[in-house]
Amino acid sequence: MNQNYDIIIVGGGAAGFFTAINIVEKNPKLKVAILERGKEVLTKVRISGGGRCNVTHACFEPDELIKYYPRGEKELRGPFHQFCSGDTIEWFEKHGVELKIEDDGRMFPVSNSSQTIIDCFLKATQKLGISVLTGQSVQSIFKKDDFWKIETPSETYLTEKLILATGSNPKMWETLQEFGHAIVSPVPSLFTFNIKDSRIKELPGVAAQVTVKVKDTKLISTGPLLITHWGMSGPAILKLSAWGARILYEKNYQFTIFVNWLNDVDAEDAEKILKELKQEHSKKAVSKKSPFDFPNRLWESLVLASGIESETKWADLSKIQLQNLSSQLTNASFQVNGKSTFKEEFVTAGGIDLKEINFKTMQSKLHENLYFAGEIVNIDAITGGFNFQNAWTSGFILANAI
């Protein structure tokens, strides 16, 4: 038995639902179905942002917003001029979901629960008569005359227009390769660094505003760094992992980083500051109190790593010790040995080659009536609601085009 639809969307995630809802709102006559391979839909939405769903980011200028995408920066400029973060806020408000901005710019539902977003989508699909079919793992896709034929273990579907919103699904990428699409091989993005080092071993939970560089590369990042039980995390590290996704993969996640705990102060200036402190606090023990804007525990650890004993007074510091300390403060070298996934936000760099997509419509340049939404394409962003914004924007443009 063939089931016929005007439009079939494969993938019951954020991009799939948003696309379906926007299509039927613009053209209620269309018969639309969402096929989801799992038992449940919107599972990634449920766990995103620690269960609160980081819907978007309070960055309202397209030319600024694109800077958060290591892959897709150039291609997203046009789409963001059509549907940006402000439009996302308006769209959700129209659908009964109010969003709020947090201090770091991330935006969440006022309810602080991802269930609000899930309920919003489910209610809209029901109201619009969109079929949501779970347990439909796509086994094969054929082009038959002017129709796409999609087979799952239990059903065969026919549709005029096919939208793929399957995220980082390797099986779907393989299928697309059979249709002649080039796939940029996937590598992890957004991960934390595994580091075993006596200087940070006792400091989990300590954070500082830093600059981090990866040795022998152009990779550099500034922002908060968080020391963890397994090494280092926080925005400064996650940004490096996103921009360096390919380079760090090629290094097999074995590399050296340099951390400047004073952020933008160089070694020479740091040494001058230390000499002033030596005169000012001559009778005080060096290790006792951090003279910089980071925790005492971190200061004490860096002092000890510079070969200065905990009772040593400022007046007794030798020239070598001052140089060592300034080097630990501004250019501390750490060996990274592997990576860990950041929370549950597993993001992949890779997907359909961007040259093969028309970003005015999100249609394949190789096949008519084949469209893409969300992370199936080689676009990814740093953490903060940007990956969702890409899902909303691509879904909106696609819906408009159809």
C-alpha positions, 0 to 999 in steps of 0.5 A: 500500500502506497501512502501519498503525500504532497510533502514528506519530511524525514526527521522528527526533530527541531528543523523537521517540525518547524519546516512542516508547521511553516509550510502548512501555515502558508498553504493549508491545502498541502498534505504533509507528513513527518517520518521519525525513525525513533519511538519519540519525536523532538528528543534532542530538543528535550535535552538541549540546554540542560532540559531548558532548550536554548531556542536562539541567541540575542544577536539580532544583526545577520552580519554579527550572527554569522560570526558564530558559525565556523562552517556556514558563515558565508552561506547564512548571510542571505538566509539570516536577512530573511529570518533572524533571531528577532523573527524567531522570538516573534514566531514563538510569541505568536505560537504562545511561547514567550522567550527570555534573554539571559546575561550571556545572550542565550534565550530560553522559554520563560517556563525554563522547560524544553517541554514548552517548545515540544508542546508548542510544536505538537499542538501546531502539528495537530491543529494543522493536520500534519501526520507525525509518524514514528517508528518509520526508519527510512530504508531506501529512497528512489526517484520515480518519474516526478515522485520520490518513493520512500520505503520504511520496514512497514510502509511505502510512501510517495511524495512530490517534494522530499525534505530531509531534516535528519541531522547528523545521520550517517545512513542518510548521508550515504543515501545522498552520496548514491544520489550524487551529493558530496558529503563532507566527512563528519568530525566532532565539534564542541568538545572539552579538552582532557588534560592531566596536569598537577597545576590544575588537578586540585582545581575543578570548578575554578574559572578564569577569563583567558586567552588560549592558543593551540601550538603550531596553528592559528587557532586562538580564542578568548573567554571564560575557561573552566577547570574540570575533573578531566581537564578544561572546558568553558566557552574559550575551549568550546570555541577552539574546538568548534573552529579547530574541529578539522585541525584537532581531528587531524592531530588525533586530539593530541596537541599543546595549548598555551593559556594566558591567565591574564587574558591580554597582558603579555609576559613583559608587562606581567613581569613589570606588574610582578616587580611592582608587587614585589616592592609593594608587598615585600613582607607578604608571602607571595602565594597567599593572595591573588593580585589578579582577577582570578581565584586564590587557589589558581594563583597559589598553584601557578606560584608553586609551579614557578618554583616558589615555595608557599612561604616565600616572601615577595622581597625574596623572589629572584629574577628567575622566579619572577620570569618563571611566574610571569611565564606561568601567568601568560604562557602556561603550556598544557598537553591535551590528550583526548577530548570529552563530549560537552554535556549532551550537546553533541554537535558534528562538523560535516554534512552535505557540501554547501556548494550543492545547495541553493540557499535562497530555497534550501533546494538541492542543486542536483535534484528538483524537489529535494530540500534540506533543513538543519544540521544535515548540511555542513553547517554548525555553530558554537554553543549558545542557541546558534544551531537551533537558529540555523534550524529555524532559518532553514525551515522558514526559507524552505517553507517559503520556497515551497 
